Amino acid sequence: MEYKTRQEGSVTVIELSGEIDVSCAPQLKELLQGLIDEGKNQLLVNLADVPFMDSSGLGIFINAFKRNKQTGGAIKFASPQDALRKVFSLTQTDKVFSIFDSVEDGLSSF
């Protein structure tokens, strides 16, 4: 997994690429916690370049979502590939997370 972050007004866009699995879980957890700790609690995660995510990645997103919600923040997701949409659907996290078809749609939701 690789990532880049950029600011769009008050929203931090996190561009992820590569597989999200147990091997990169600590890096993803550190990234999200670091942003939240810095007060960057309006997060949009672009998943367009993520072909696969296992349960460890999903668990990190769930924990970050809960932690960020306590600070009045939000984590939203944009452009998931079909495989990730299926993961969100099967785990019913698509009912909890805000998931958008594009980064632009995600940004306009804040």
C-alpha positions as CSV (number, residue, x, y, z in Angstrom):
1,M,0.0,0.0,0.0
2,E,1.1,3.5,-0.8
3,Y,-0.6,6.8,0.0
4,K,-0.5,10.5,-0.6
5,T,-2.5,13.1,1.3
6,R,-3.7,16.6,0.2
7,Q,-5.9,19.3,1.6
8,E,-9.1,20.4,-0.2
9,G,-10.2,23.2,2.1
10,S,-11.0,21.6,5.5
11,V,-11.0,18.1,4.0
12,T,-7.9,15.9,4.0
13,V,-8.0,13.6,0.9
14,I,-6.1,10.3,1.4
15,E,-5.2,8.7,-1.9
16,L,-4.5,5.0,-1.3
17,S,-3.1,2.6,-3.8
18,G,-2.2,-1.1,-3.7
19,E,-3.7,-3.8,-1.6
20,I,-4.8,-3.2,2.0
21,D,-4.1,-6.2,4.0
22,V,-2.5,-7.4,7.3
23,S,1.0,-6.5,6.0
24,C,0.2,-2.8,5.7
25,A,-2.3,-2.5,8.5
26,P,0.0,-0.9,11.0
27,Q,1.0,1.8,8.4
28,L,-2.7,2.5,7.7
29,K,-3.6,2.7,11.4
30,E,-0.7,5.1,12.1
31,L,-1.7,7.3,9.1
32,L,-5.3,7.6,10.2
33,Q,-4.5,8.1,13.9
34,G,-1.9,10.7,13.1
35,L,-4.2,12.7,11.0
36,I,-7.0,12.6,13.6
37,D,-4.5,13.5,16.3
38,E,-3.4,16.5,14.3
39,G,-7.0,17.7,14.2
40,K,-7.5,16.7,10.6
41,N,-10.8,15.0,11.3
42,Q,-12.6,15.6,8.0
43,L,-11.2,12.7,5.9
44,L,-12.0,11.4,2.4
45,V,-10.4,8.2,1.5
46,N,-10.0,7.6,-2.3
47,L,-10.1,3.9,-2.9
48,A,-9.9,4.0,-6.8
49,D,-6.5,2.4,-6.9
50,V,-7.1,-0.3,-4.2
51,P,-8.0,-3.6,-5.8
52,F,-8.2,-5.6,-2.6
53,M,-8.8,-5.1,1.2
54,D,-9.0,-7.8,3.8
55,S,-10.6,-7.8,7.2
56,S,-7.6,-6.1,8.9
57,G,-8.0,-3.1,6.7
58,L,-11.7,-2.9,7.2
59,G,-11.2,-3.2,11.0
60,I,-8.8,-0.2,10.9
61,F,-11.3,1.9,9.0
62,I,-14.1,1.0,11.5
63,N,-11.9,1.9,14.5
64,A,-10.8,5.2,12.9
65,F,-14.4,5.9,12.0
66,K,-15.5,5.4,15.7
67,R,-12.6,7.4,17.1
68,N,-13.0,10.2,14.6
69,K,-16.8,10.4,15.2
70,Q,-16.0,11.2,18.9
71,T,-14.1,14.3,17.8
72,G,-16.9,15.5,15.6
73,G,-15.1,14.4,12.5
74,A,-16.0,12.2,9.6
75,I,-14.4,9.6,7.4
76,K,-15.9,9.1,4.0
77,F,-14.9,6.9,1.1
78,A,-14.8,7.6,-2.7
79,S,-14.4,5.5,-5.8
80,P,-14.2,2.0,-4.4
81,Q,-13.6,-0.7,-7.1
82,D,-16.3,-3.5,-7.4
83,A,-14.3,-5.9,-5.1
84,L,-14.3,-3.3,-2.3
85,R,-17.9,-2.4,-2.8
86,K,-18.6,-6.1,-2.3
87,V,-16.6,-6.2,1.0
88,F,-18.6,-3.1,2.3
89,S,-21.9,-4.8,1.2
90,L,-21.1,-8.2,2.7
91,T,-20.1,-6.7,6.0
92,Q,-23.0,-4.2,5.9
93,T,-20.5,-1.4,6.6
94,D,-22.0,0.3,3.5
95,K,-24.9,1.1,5.8
96,V,-22.5,2.9,8.2
97,F,-19.9,4.5,6.0
98,S,-20.7,7.2,3.5
99,I,-19.4,5.9,0.1
100,F,-19.3,8.0,-3.0
101,D,-18.8,7.3,-6.7
102,S,-16.2,10.0,-7.1
103,V,-13.8,12.2,-5.0
104,E,-15.8,15.3,-6.2
105,D,-19.1,13.8,-4.9
106,G,-17.3,13.0,-1.6
107,L,-15.9,16.4,-1.2
108,S,-19.2,18.1,-1.9
109,S,-20.8,16.0,0.9
110,F,-18.7,17.8,3.7
